[in-house]
Amino acid sequence: MELNGRRCHVVSKVLVIEDDQDILGLLECHLNAMGFEVTLAHTAELGLDLARADPPDVVVVDIVLPGRDGRWVIRELRADPSTRRCQIVVTTMLDPDDIGVGDVDAMLLKPFDRAAVRAAMGVAS
């Protein structure tokens, strides 16, 4: 599989970090239907703790979160040897040019549908 030109192994574990319960549930539904093992976190801090305890293959992280934001999560993931190789998919309603994050593998712009989730995860329809 390839995300943003990076070759990676078959993805099985996905961590979703999202504070909006409706979006969290929607992502869980879509990702489960695609065969992924999904773990959910509603804060940046909880998400980072979960990622460090059991590093996922992919982290789907919202940029706007209460407290620490998605940018902080991305910096922390990339700085930690146990999580630096995780693929990162950013979800946002903001303009991608304005969010100021680098070193991410895919973007998932809100609102999204199942096809957009499949594309961001590199899963063929």
Backbone as a chain_set.jsonl record, in Angstrom:
{"seq": "MELNGRRCHVVSKVLVIEDDQDILGLLECHLNAMGFEVTLAHTAELGLDLARADPPDVVVVDIVLPGRDGRWVIRELRADPSTRRCQIVVTTMLDPDDIGVGDVDAMLLKPFDRAAVRAAMGVAS", "coords": {"N": [[0.842, -1.173, 0.0], [0.368, 2.323, -0.532], [0.797, 5.559, 0.776], [0.582, 8.844, 0.058], [2.801, 8.619, -1.671], [4.582, 7.144, -0.156], [5.726, 3.979, 0.452], [4.229, 1.412, 2.286], [3.613, -1.143, 4.786], [0.882, -3.533, 4.927], [-1.937, -2.095, 6.332], [-3.299, -2.459, 9.536], [-3.972, -1.67, 12.19], [-5.598, 1.175, 13.377], [-5.553, 4.32, 14.857], [-7.795, 6.702, 15.929], [-8.025, 10.086, 16.53], [-10.127, 12.339, 17.689], [-12.351, 14.895, 18.628], [-15.063, 15.388, 18.189], [-17.9, 13.636, 18.682], [-19.756, 12.585, 16.827], [-18.333, 12.582, 14.39], [-16.223, 10.963, 15.16], [-17.593, 8.527, 15.582], [-18.523, 8.086, 12.967], [-16.099, 7.802, 11.514], [-15.122, 5.528, 12.834], [-17.067, 3.627, 12.068], [-16.773, 3.607, 9.204], [-14.038, 2.832, 8.956], [-13.975, 0.361, 10.324], [-15.663, -1.074, 8.606], [-13.988, -1.29, 6.467], [-12.222, -3.114, 7.318], [-10.284, -2.514, 9.214], [-8.641, -2.52, 12.42], [-9.784, -0.619, 14.969], [-9.02, 2.007, 17.204], [-10.127, 4.423, 19.519], [-9.838, 7.874, 20.465], [-10.597, 10.791, 22.309], [-9.194, 13.041, 22.965], [-6.105, 14.85, 22.487], [-4.035, 14.197, 24.256], [-4.834, 11.7, 25.375], [-4.903, 10.211, 23.009], [-2.171, 10.275, 22.232], [-1.021, 8.898, 24.4], [-2.214, 6.356, 24.014], [-1.147, 5.713, 21.495], [1.571, 5.51, 22.072], [1.559, 3.394, 23.89], [0.667, 1.201, 22.399], [1.702, 1.121, 19.458], [0.071, 2.22, 16.549], [-0.611, 1.38, 13.064], [-1.573, 3.423, 11.502], [-2.382, 6.796, 12.253], [-5.176, 8.718, 12.586], [-5.841, 11.985, 12.805], [-7.459, 14.825, 14.11], [-7.026, 18.292, 13.482], [-7.978, 20.466, 15.017], [-8.432, 20.336, 18.299], [-9.559, 20.055, 21.732], [-7.588, 21.593, 24.29], [-4.378, 20.385, 23.877], [-3.446, 20.443, 20.434], [-3.904, 18.899, 17.132], [-1.542, 19.367, 15.714], [0.419, 19.334, 17.689], [0.209, 16.644, 18.467], [1.149, 15.397, 16.113], [3.823, 16.345, 16.006], [4.817, 15.171, 18.373], [4.424, 12.422, 17.839], [6.177, 12.052, 15.667], [8.592, 12.59, 16.895], [9.033, 10.542, 18.659], [10.659, 7.469, 18.9], [9.181, 5.07, 18.909], [6.833, 5.618, 17.571], [7.332, 7.072, 15.3], [7.241, 6.046, 12.72], [4.613, 5.646, 12.119], [1.898, 6.031, 9.898], [0.346, 9.095, 9.087], [-2.779, 10.578, 8.976], [-4.466, 13.49, 8.445], [-7.359, 15.098, 9.642], [-9.571, 17.725, 8.885], [-11.431, 20.831, 8.838], [-10.357, 23.076, 8.021], [-8.559, 25.126, 5.637], [-6.22, 23.332, 3.79], [-3.784, 24.597, 3.168], [-3.508, 26.387, 5.199], [-3.114, 25.129, 7.639], [-0.599, 24.456, 8.539], [1.01, 22.089, 8.942], [3.494, 19.644, 8.556], [4.999, 16.713, 7.117], [2.967, 14.743, 6.949], [0.907, 12.038, 5.83], [-1.498, 11.893, 4.453], [-4.497, 13.772, 3.717], [-7.723, 14.396, 5.009], [-10.437, 15.953, 4.244], [-13.041, 17.634, 5.938], [-16.506, 18.199, 5.313], [-16.637, 14.622, 4.944], [-16.99, 11.567, 3.036], [-17.551, 7.995, 2.778], [-16.057, 7.193, 0.535], [-14.051, 9.147, 0.432], [-12.702, 8.596, 2.816], [-11.784, 6.025, 2.241], [-10.038, 6.647, 0.122], [-8.145, 8.302, 1.431], [-7.045, 6.447, 3.139], [-5.861, 4.811, 1.383], [-7.189, 2.664, 0.247], [-8.537, 0.619, -2.192], [-11.551, 1.1, -4.041]], "CA": [[0.0, 0.0, 0.0], [1.107, 3.574, -0.58], [0.141, 6.776, 1.23], [1.355, 10.025, -0.321], [4.058, 8.228, -2.284], [5.392, 6.324, 0.741], [5.339, 2.576, 0.475], [4.119, 0.919, 3.653], [3.052, -2.483, 4.89], [-0.577, -3.569, 5.007], [-2.403, -1.437, 7.547], [-4.324, -3.18, 10.27], [-4.407, -0.926, 13.376], [-5.783, 2.61, 13.162], [-5.948, 5.127, 16.008], [-8.493, 7.925, 15.522], [-8.048, 11.111, 17.575], [-11.165, 13.282, 17.223], [-13.188, 15.282, 19.76], [-16.472, 15.397, 17.803], [-18.378, 12.257, 18.823], [-20.4, 12.148, 15.585], [-17.278, 12.281, 13.414], [-15.516, 9.802, 15.703], [-18.417, 7.361, 15.276], [-18.539, 7.895, 11.52], [-14.804, 7.233, 11.129], [-15.068, 4.159, 13.349], [-17.93, 2.817, 11.204], [-16.134, 3.457, 7.889], [-12.778, 2.079, 9.063], [-14.322, -1.032, 10.644], [-16.204, -1.683, 7.388], [-12.847, -1.544, 5.581], [-11.426, -4.195, 7.883], [-9.253, -2.047, 10.134], [-8.824, -2.579, 13.869], [-9.864, 0.807, 15.283], [-8.985, 2.492, 18.578], [-10.628, 5.797, 19.514], [-9.448, 8.799, 21.528], [-11.291, 12.07, 22.127], [-8.271, 14.144, 23.255], [-4.735, 14.674, 21.991], [-3.234, 13.53, 25.282], [-5.224, 10.291, 25.411], [-4.451, 9.612, 21.755], [-0.725, 10.069, 22.274], [-0.779, 7.807, 25.353], [-2.591, 5.1, 23.36], [-0.188, 5.454, 20.416], [2.837, 5.076, 22.675], [1.359, 2.102, 24.549], [0.492, 0.174, 21.367], [1.8, 1.917, 18.229], [-0.779, 1.809, 15.429], [-0.049, 1.543, 11.724], [-2.023, 4.735, 11.03], [-3.067, 7.685, 13.186], [-6.049, 9.709, 11.96], [-5.909, 13.007, 13.854], [-8.053, 16.126, 13.81], [-6.136, 19.402, 13.82], [-8.57, 21.276, 16.08], [-8.827, 19.521, 19.445], [-9.473, 20.835, 22.972], [-6.271, 21.441, 24.924], [-3.338, 20.219, 22.855], [-4.077, 20.235, 19.131], [-3.361, 17.853, 16.278], [-0.154, 19.687, 15.36], [1.218, 18.834, 18.811], [0.222, 15.184, 18.35], [2.024, 15.03, 14.998], [5.216, 16.577, 16.434], [5.164, 14.163, 19.379], [4.519, 11.121, 17.17], [7.387, 12.03, 14.834], [9.774, 12.676, 17.762], [9.138, 9.319, 19.463], [11.104, 6.341, 18.074], [8.186, 3.994, 18.827], [5.685, 6.017, 16.744], [7.712, 7.955, 14.174], [6.946, 5.43, 11.425], [3.166, 5.592, 11.904], [1.35, 6.886, 8.854], [-0.53, 10.095, 9.698], [-3.835, 11.162, 8.153], [-5.019, 14.65, 9.139], [-8.721, 15.507, 9.31], [-9.757, 19.135, 9.193], [-12.329, 21.66, 8.038], [-9.542, 24.232, 7.647], [-7.875, 25.063, 4.347], [-4.956, 22.604, 3.972], [-2.644, 25.512, 3.093], [-3.467, 27.216, 6.403], [-2.995, 24.384, 8.894], [0.789, 24.496, 8.981], [1.607, 20.826, 9.378], [4.275, 18.939, 7.555], [5.282, 15.313, 7.407], [1.772, 13.914, 7.056], [0.803, 11.138, 4.688], [-2.736, 12.132, 3.705], [-5.447, 14.728, 4.286], [-9.127, 14.03, 4.895], [-11.144, 17.208, 4.481], [-14.419, 17.543, 6.406], [-17.14, 16.9, 5.536], [-16.136, 13.549, 4.09], [-17.841, 10.387, 2.908], [-16.791, 6.743, 2.822], [-15.088, 7.177, -0.569], [-12.912, 9.986, 0.823], [-11.956, 7.849, 3.836], [-11.084, 4.955, 1.516], [-8.933, 7.25, -0.626], [-7.124, 8.747, 2.384], [-6.411, 5.259, 3.71], [-5.205, 4.062, 0.31], [-7.941, 1.435, 0.007], [-9.259, 0.644, -3.474], [-13.019, 0.975, -3.91]], "C": [[0.885, 1.232, 0.0], [0.239, 4.712, -0.074], [1.06, 7.928, 0.878], [2.743, 9.66, -0.849], [4.965, 7.397, -1.403], [4.871, 4.904, 0.738], [5.28, 2.121, 1.926], [3.502, -0.473, 3.648], [1.53, -2.4, 4.996], [-1.013, -3.016, 6.365], [-3.443, -2.305, 8.234], [-4.852, -2.374, 11.449], [-4.451, 0.571, 13.077], [-6.23, 3.249, 14.473], [-6.581, 6.405, 15.482], [-8.545, 8.864, 16.722], [-8.949, 12.238, 17.081], [-12.073, 13.607, 18.399], [-14.679, 15.297, 19.446], [-16.981, 13.954, 17.781], [-19.046, 11.729, 17.557], [-19.362, 11.756, 14.537], [-16.48, 11.065, 13.859], [-16.276, 8.517, 15.368], [-18.455, 7.041, 13.795], [-17.228, 7.274, 11.037], [-14.676, 5.789, 11.606], [-15.871, 3.217, 12.452], [-17.265, 2.549, 9.855], [-14.888, 2.575, 7.975], [-13.021, 0.617, 9.427], [-14.835, -1.758, 9.409], [-15.1, -2.012, 6.385], [-11.907, -2.602, 6.14], [-10.316, -3.778, 8.828], [-9.642, -2.312, 11.58], [-8.728, -1.14, 14.358], [-9.846, 1.045, 16.79], [-9.349, 3.968, 18.536], [-10.105, 6.59, 20.704], [-10.119, 10.138, 21.254], [-10.432, 13.28, 22.507], [-6.889, 13.807, 22.703], [-3.897, 13.874, 22.985], [-3.551, 12.042, 25.364], [-4.741, 9.58, 24.157], [-2.966, 9.322, 21.76], [-0.365, 8.944, 23.244], [-1.088, 6.451, 24.72], [-1.598, 4.727, 22.264], [1.131, 4.942, 20.972], [2.715, 3.7, 23.318], [1.277, 0.956, 23.55], [0.509, 0.872, 20.008], [0.945, 1.368, 17.085], [-0.025, 1.923, 14.11], [-0.365, 2.931, 11.183], [-2.663, 5.486, 12.189], [-3.864, 8.679, 12.352], [-6.297, 10.757, 13.037], [-6.525, 14.299, 13.33], [-7.052, 17.207, 14.209], [-6.675, 20.192, 15.004], [-9.124, 20.35, 17.162], [-8.795, 20.407, 20.69], [-8.12, 20.594, 23.645], [-5.195, 21.413, 23.857], [-4.01, 19.92, 21.522], [-3.383, 19.137, 18.325], [-1.931, 18.104, 15.848], [0.801, 19.158, 16.428], [1.328, 17.316, 18.741], [1.206, 14.751, 17.267], [3.491, 15.21, 15.384], [5.67, 15.502, 17.414], [5.32, 12.773, 18.753], [5.816, 11.004, 16.386], [8.666, 12.059, 15.677], [10.031, 11.393, 18.544], [9.544, 8.147, 18.577], [10.053, 5.237, 17.913], [7.02, 4.332, 17.897], [6.069, 6.792, 15.488], [7.395, 7.367, 12.809], [5.448, 5.263, 11.159], [2.804, 6.499, 10.731], [0.374, 7.851, 9.535], [-1.482, 10.658, 8.648], [-4.458, 12.282, 8.98], [-6.448, 14.886, 8.673], [-8.881, 16.963, 9.718], [-10.855, 19.747, 8.331], [-11.579, 22.887, 7.547], [-8.951, 24.04, 6.26], [-6.533, 24.368, 4.564], [-3.724, 23.505, 3.929], [-2.469, 26.328, 4.371], [-3.191, 26.447, 7.692], [-1.565, 24.26, 9.396], [1.328, 23.207, 9.56], [2.386, 20.223, 8.221], [4.401, 17.488, 7.958], [4.025, 14.509, 7.734], [1.622, 13.141, 5.755], [-0.445, 11.347, 3.848], [-3.584, 13.146, 4.459], [-6.858, 14.203, 4.036], [-9.928, 15.274, 5.266], [-12.595, 16.954, 4.877], [-15.271, 18.527, 5.612], [-16.615, 15.869, 4.543], [-17.162, 12.433, 4.015], [-16.943, 9.153, 2.901], [-15.73, 6.694, 1.726], [-13.855, 8.008, -0.227], [-12.058, 9.295, 1.88], [-11.152, 6.742, 3.166], [-9.869, 5.512, 0.784], [-7.803, 7.676, 0.311], [-6.357, 7.572, 2.98], [-5.715, 4.419, 2.651], [-5.874, 2.746, -0.004], [-8.706, 1.574, -1.302], [-10.746, 0.438, -3.236], [-13.503, -0.373, -4.382]], "O": [[2.019, 1.191, 0.477], [-0.928, 4.82, -0.451], [2.197, 7.984, 1.349], [3.735, 10.31, -0.516], [6.031, 6.977, -1.854], [3.69, 4.669, 0.996], [6.185, 2.413, 2.708], [2.945, -0.922, 2.647], [0.969, -1.314, 5.137], [-0.509, -3.43, 7.408], [-4.357, -2.823, 7.592], [-6.058, -2.381, 11.699], [-3.482, 1.155, 12.593], [-7.166, 2.777, 15.117], [-5.974, 7.115, 14.679], [-9.04, 8.5, 17.789], [-8.586, 12.992, 16.178], [-12.522, 12.7, 19.1], [-15.491, 15.224, 20.369], [-16.544, 13.148, 16.959], [-18.918, 10.546, 17.243], [-19.494, 10.726, 13.876], [-16.102, 10.231, 13.036], [-15.679, 7.536, 14.924], [-18.424, 5.875, 13.402], [-17.24, 6.332, 10.245], [-14.182, 4.93, 10.877], [-15.402, 2.13, 12.115], [-17.197, 1.402, 9.411], [-14.708, 1.673, 7.157], [-12.351, -0.272, 8.901], [-14.49, -2.917, 9.179], [-15.258, -2.904, 5.552], [-10.909, -2.948, 5.508], [-9.487, -4.605, 9.207], [-10.824, -2.328, 11.924], [-7.691, -0.501, 14.18], [-10.553, 0.382, 17.549], [-8.934, 4.687, 17.627], [-9.947, 6.058, 21.804], [-10.203, 10.572, 20.105], [-10.884, 14.418, 22.389], [-6.552, 12.644, 22.483], [-3.143, 12.982, 22.596], [-2.641, 11.214, 25.417], [-4.224, 8.465, 24.235], [-2.54, 8.246, 21.341], [0.502, 8.123, 22.943], [-0.315, 5.505, 24.869], [-1.245, 3.557, 22.118], [1.739, 4.037, 20.401], [3.668, 2.921, 23.294], [1.763, -0.142, 23.823], [-0.549, 1.183, 19.462], [1.076, 0.206, 16.7], [1.065, 2.493, 14.052], [0.453, 3.544, 10.498], [-3.385, 4.907, 13.001], [-3.307, 9.393, 11.518], [-6.896, 10.456, 14.069], [-6.166, 14.795, 12.263], [-6.312, 17.039, 15.178], [-5.915, 20.554, 15.903], [-10.137, 19.676, 16.972], [-8.08, 21.408, 20.709], [-7.577, 19.492, 23.566], [-5.113, 22.318, 23.026], [-5.025, 19.225, 21.478], [-2.41, 18.532, 18.776], [-1.176, 17.155, 15.636], [1.855, 18.605, 16.114], [2.409, 16.759, 18.931], [2.006, 13.841, 17.481], [4.313, 14.332, 15.121], [6.779, 14.982, 17.3], [6.243, 12.034, 19.098], [6.482, 9.97, 16.435], [9.713, 11.6, 15.221], [11.138, 11.185, 19.041], [8.855, 7.85, 17.601], [10.035, 4.545, 16.896], [6.291, 3.434, 17.476], [5.197, 7.133, 14.689], [7.289, 8.109, 11.832], [5.057, 4.791, 10.091], [3.341, 7.599, 10.595], [-0.343, 7.46, 10.456], [-1.068, 11.141, 7.594], [-4.926, 12.045, 10.094], [-6.729, 14.879, 7.475], [-8.39, 17.384, 10.765], [-11.167, 19.253, 7.247], [-12.105, 23.656, 6.742], [-8.855, 22.915, 5.769], [-5.775, 24.776, 5.443], [-2.724, 23.211, 4.583], [-1.402, 26.898, 4.602], [-3.046, 27.065, 8.747], [-1.351, 23.982, 10.576], [2.034, 23.229, 10.568], [1.974, 20.293, 7.063], [3.949, 17.092, 9.032], [4.012, 13.702, 8.664], [2.144, 13.54, 4.715], [-0.457, 11.018, 2.662], [-3.419, 13.355, 5.661], [-7.144, 13.638, 2.981], [-10.079, 15.606, 6.442], [-13.293, 16.165, 4.241], [-14.785, 19.605, 5.27], [-16.2, 16.214, 3.436], [-18.085, 12.363, 4.826], [-15.721, 9.262, 3.006], [-14.624, 6.206, 1.958], [-12.735, 7.619, -0.558], [-10.832, 9.394, 1.85], [-9.979, 6.541, 3.482], [-8.793, 4.916, 0.821], [-6.632, 7.437, 0.017], [-5.17, 7.685, 3.287], [-5.057, 3.429, 2.972], [-5.223, 1.809, -0.466], [-9.441, 2.543, -1.495], [-11.148, -0.305, -2.34], [-14.702, -0.647, -4.342]]}, "num_chains": 1, "name": "protein.A"}
